[in-house]
Amino acid sequence: MSKKNNYFRLASFRKLFPKYTGIKNNGRYIDLDFFQLQHLSYLDQDIRSVLLSMSLDIEHYEKVKIIDKVTTRENEDGYSIVKDYRDSLNEKRQKELTRELSIRESDIYCGTIIRKYGDDMPVWVFLEVIPFGRFIDYCRFCAERWGDKTLLDEHYLLKRIKSIRNATAHGSCLINGFAEKSTSGIELSYEVRRAVSKMGIPKSTWKKRLANDRMNEIATLFFLYYRLVPAGESRSKASGILGSCLCTFEGTEKLYAENSVIVSCMLFIRRLTENFNLS
C-alpha cells in the first residue's frame, strides 16, 4: 500500500459490492476480499489507458476530417476560415483565445510555430496549437458555416469525449462509479442510443447500464471511434488492448458474484466492443 497505491483509491472500488441488510452484519460488505479491490484497481488502470488512447485518436481523426473539408471545398481556404472564426467570437471570447495562445507561446513543443505565425495561422497550424475545448468549439463554427449536421452532432459528442479524456488523463478512477445513477442530467445522444438499441441487448439492460454517466461516456466514445477512426494500425491497436482487458477479466470473473455490478458492466462493455468492431 505504501509503495504502489493508497487506501483512499483502493477502497473506492468497494462501492461495487453489495452490503448486508438486517440486524446481523448490517452495513458490512458481503464477501469482500482485499484481492478483489487490488484486481479492480489494475483493471481500472488498463481500461483508463486504452480509453485515453482512443480519445486522442478521435481528436486526431476529427482534425484530419476538418482539414480535408477545408482544403477540398470551393471558395474556402485555410487562412480565412481561422480569421473568420476569430471574428465570430465576441470580445470576451476573443480575449480568451488570445490568452490560450499566449500561454502556449512559451511551450517547448508548440511555442515555435505560434510565434512564427502569430495572428495569421492557417487551419492546419491552428488545430495543432489550440486546446481540445477550443477545438470542439471550432467544430461547431465549421459545422454552422457549412451547414454540416453530422459535424454539428460530432461537436456535441466531443464534449463527452473531453470529459472522459480529462478523467483518464488525470488518473481518476473509472469503474468504481459504475454502480451510481446519473447525476449530470446529460442524456445519451440519440444517435448513440439508436446504435445501442440495435445490438440485440435487452432494452431494460442497456437502459439500466446507460443510466450511469460513466458508462454513457464510454458508449459515446466507442460510437464516435467507430465513426471516425478508419481500419488500420490505430484501430487494430485499440481493439487488441480492449480485447486483452476483457479476456483477462473474463478469466477472473469467478472472483465476483455472478450477478454483481462489475460482472454485468464488463459484459455490457464486451457487447459494445463487439458491435462497434472493437474486439
C-alpha positions in Angstrom: 0.0 0.0 0.0 2.8 2.4 0.9 4.7 1.7 -2.4 2.1 1.2 -5.1 -1.3 2.6 -4.1 -3.2 4.3 -1.3 -6.1 3.3 0.8 -8.4 6.0 -0.5 -8.1 4.9 -4.1 -8.2 1.2 -3.4 -11.2 1.4 -1.1 -13.2 3.4 -3.6 -13.9 0.2 -5.5 -15.8 -1.2 -2.6 -18.9 0.7 -3.8 -19.3 -2.0 -6.4 -20.1 -4.6 -3.8 -23.4 -5.2 -2.0 -23.9 -4.9 1.7 -25.7 -7.0 4.3 -29.1 -5.6 5.4 -30.8 -6.6 8.6 -29.8 -6.8 12.2 -26.8 -9.1 11.8 -23.8 -7.6 9.9 -25.9 -4.7 8.8 -23.9 -2.3 6.6 -20.9 -4.7 6.1 -19.9 -5.7 2.6 -20.7 -9.2 1.5 -17.7 -11.4 0.9 -15.5 -8.5 0.0 -11.8 -9.5 -0.2 -8.8 -7.3 -0.4 -7.6 -9.1 -3.5 -10.8 -8.1 -5.3 -10.0 -4.4 -4.7 -6.5 -4.9 -5.9 -7.7 -6.7 -9.0 -10.2 -4.0 -9.8 -7.5 -1.3 -9.4 -5.3 -3.0 -12.0 -8.3 -3.5 -14.3 -9.3 0.2 -13.9 -5.8 1.3 -14.8 -5.7 -0.8 -18.0 -9.2 0.5 -19.1 -8.2 4.1 -18.4 -5.1 3.7 -20.5 -6.9 2.4 -23.6 -9.8 4.9 -23.4 -7.3 7.8 -23.2 -5.5 6.5 -26.3 -8.8 6.1 -28.1 -9.9 9.7 -27.2 -6.6 11.0 -28.6 -7.3 9.0 -31.8 -10.7 10.6 -32.1 -9.3 14.1 -31.7 -6.7 13.4 -34.4 -9.1 12.0 -37.0 -11.7 14.7 -36.4 -8.9 17.2 -37.1 -7.9 15.3 -40.3 -11.6 15.4 -41.4 -11.9 19.1 -40.9 -8.6 19.9 -42.7 -9.7 17.7 -45.6 -13.0 19.6 -45.8 -11.3 23.0 -45.8 -8.8 22.1 -48.5 -11.4 20.4 -50.8 -14.3 22.9 -50.6 -14.6 25.5 -53.2 -14.2 29.1 -52.1 -12.6 28.1 -48.8 -9.0 28.5 -47.8 -7.0 27.6 -44.7 -6.3 31.1 -43.6 -9.6 32.9 -43.9 -11.5 30.2 -42.1 -9.4 30.8 -39.0 -9.7 34.6 -39.3 -13.5 34.3 -39.7 -13.6 32.1 -36.6 -11.8 34.7 -34.6 -14.1 37.4 -35.9 -17.1 35.4 -35.0 -16.2 35.5 -31.3 -17.4 38.2 -29.0 -14.8 40.4 -27.3 -14.6 38.3 -24.2 -14.1 35.0 -26.1 -11.5 36.6 -28.4 -9.5 37.6 -25.3 -9.8 34.0 -24.0 -8.5 32.7 -27.3 -5.6 35.2 -27.3 -4.8 34.2 -23.7 -4.8 30.4 -24.6 -2.3 31.0 -27.4 -0.1 33.4 -25.4 0.1 30.8 -22.6 1.3 28.2 -25.0 3.7 30.6 -26.8 6.4 29.6 -24.3 5.6 25.9 -24.7 8.6 23.9 -25.8 6.5 21.8 -28.2 4.3 24.3 -30.0 5.6 27.7 -28.9 7.8 27.9 -32.0 5.0 27.7 -34.5 2.8 30.0 -32.5 5.5 32.7 -32.6 6.1 32.1 -36.3 2.5 32.5 -37.5 1.2 34.9 -34.8 -2.3 36.0 -35.7 -2.1 34.7 -39.3 -2.4 31.0 -38.8 -3.7 28.5 -41.4 -6.2 25.9 -40.1 -3.6 23.1 -40.2 -1.4 25.1 -37.8 -4.3 26.5 -35.7 -5.6 23.0 -34.9 -2.2 21.9 -33.8 -1.8 24.6 -31.1 -5.3 25.0 -29.6 -6.6 23.0 -26.6 -9.2 20.4 -27.0 -12.0 22.5 -25.7 -11.2 25.2 -28.2 -11.2 22.6 -31.0 -14.6 21.4 -30.0 -15.9 25.0 -30.4 -14.2 25.3 -33.7 -16.0 22.2 -34.9 -19.3 23.9 -34.1 -18.2 27.0 -36.1 -17.3 24.9 -39.1 -20.5 22.9 -38.9 -22.6 26.0 -38.8 -20.6 27.6 -41.6 -21.0 24.6 -43.9 -24.5 23.6 -42.8 -23.0 20.2 -41.8 -25.4 18.4 -39.4 -23.1 15.4 -39.0 -20.2 17.6 -37.9 -22.5 19.5 -35.5 -23.6 16.3 -33.9 -20.0 15.3 -33.5 -19.4 18.6 -31.8 -21.8 17.6 -29.1 -20.4 14.1 -28.8 -16.9 15.5 -28.5 -17.9 17.3 -25.3 -18.5 13.9 -23.7 -15.2 12.7 -25.1 -13.5 15.7 -23.5 -14.9 14.7 -20.1 -13.7 11.1 -20.2 -10.4 12.1 -21.7 -9.7 14.5 -18.9 -10.7 11.9 -16.3 -8.4 9.2 -17.8 -5.5 11.6 -18.4 -5.6 12.7 -14.7 -5.8 9.2 -13.4 -9.3 9.4 -12.0 -10.8 6.1 -11.1 -13.4 5.0 -13.6 -15.1 1.7 -12.9 -15.6 2.4 -9.2 -18.6 4.6 -10.3 -20.4 2.0 -12.4 -23.0 1.4 -9.7 -24.0 5.1 -9.5 -27.0 6.6 -11.2 -26.7 9.6 -13.5 -26.2 12.9 -11.7 -25.1 15.1 -14.6 -28.5 15.4 -16.2 -26.9 14.9 -19.7 -28.9 12.5 -21.8 -27.4 10.0 -24.1 -27.1 11.2 -27.7 -30.0 10.0 -29.9 -27.5 8.5 -32.4 -25.7 6.5 -29.7 -28.9 5.4 -28.1 -30.2 4.2 -31.5 -27.0 2.3 -32.2 -27.1 0.5 -28.9 -30.7 -0.3 -29.2 -29.9 -2.3 -32.4 -27.3 -4.5 -30.7 -29.8 -7.2 -29.6 -29.3 -6.2 -25.9 -32.5 -6.3 -23.9 -33.9 -2.8 -23.6 -34.1 -3.0 -19.8 -30.4 -3.9 -19.7 -29.0 -1.2 -21.9 -31.2 1.5 -20.4 -30.1 0.5 -16.9 -26.4 0.5 -17.8 -26.6 3.7 -19.8 -28.3 5.5 -16.9 -24.8 5.6 -15.4 -22.8 8.7 -16.6 -19.5 6.9 -16.9 -21.0 4.1 -19.0 -22.8 6.7 -21.0 -19.5 8.3 -21.9 -17.8 5.0 -22.7 -20.6 4.1 -25.1 -20.3 7.6 -26.7 -16.5 7.2 -27.1 -16.9 3.7 -28.7 -19.6 5.1 -31.1 -17.5 8.1 -32.2 -14.4 6.0 -32.5 -16.3 3.6 -34.7 -17.5 6.5 -36.9 -14.2 8.4 -37.2 -11.2 6.1 -36.9 -10.7 4.0 -40.1 -9.5 0.5 -40.2 -5.7 0.4 -39.7 -3.0 0.4 -37.1 -4.8 2.7 -34.6 -8.0 0.7 -34.6 -6.2 -2.6 -34.5 -4.1 -1.5 -31.5 -7.1 -0.2 -29.6 -9.1 -3.4 -30.4 -6.2 -5.6 -29.3 -5.8 -3.8 -25.9 -9.6 -3.7 -25.3 -9.9 -7.4 -26.2 -7.0 -8.3 -23.8 -8.5 -6.3 -20.9 -11.9 -8.1 -21.4 -10.4 -11.5 -21.8 -8.3 -11.0 -18.6 -11.4 -10.0 -16.7 -13.4 -12.9 -18.1 -10.7 -15.3 -16.9 -11.0 -13.9 -13.3 -14.7 -13.1 -13.1 -15.2 -16.1 -10.7 -13.8 -13.7 -8.1 -17.2 -11.9 -8.1 -20.8 -13.0 -7.7 -22.4 -13.9 -11.0 -25.0 -11.1 -10.8 -22.6 -8.4 -9.4 -22.5 -4.9 -10.8 -18.9 -5.3 -12.0 -19.6 -8.5 -14.0 -22.7 -7.1 -15.6 -21.0 -3.9 -16.5 -18.0 -5.6 -18.0 -20.3 -7.9 -20.0 -22.1 -4.9 -21.3 -18.7 -3.3 -22.4 -17.9 -6.6 -24.2 -21.2 -6.3 -26.1 -20.4 -2.7 -27.1 -17.0 -3.5 -28.3 -18.3 -6.4 -30.4 -20.9 -4.4 -32.1 -18.6 -1.4 -32.7 -16.0 -3.8 -34.2 -13.6 -3.0 -31.3 -12.7 -6.5 -30.1 
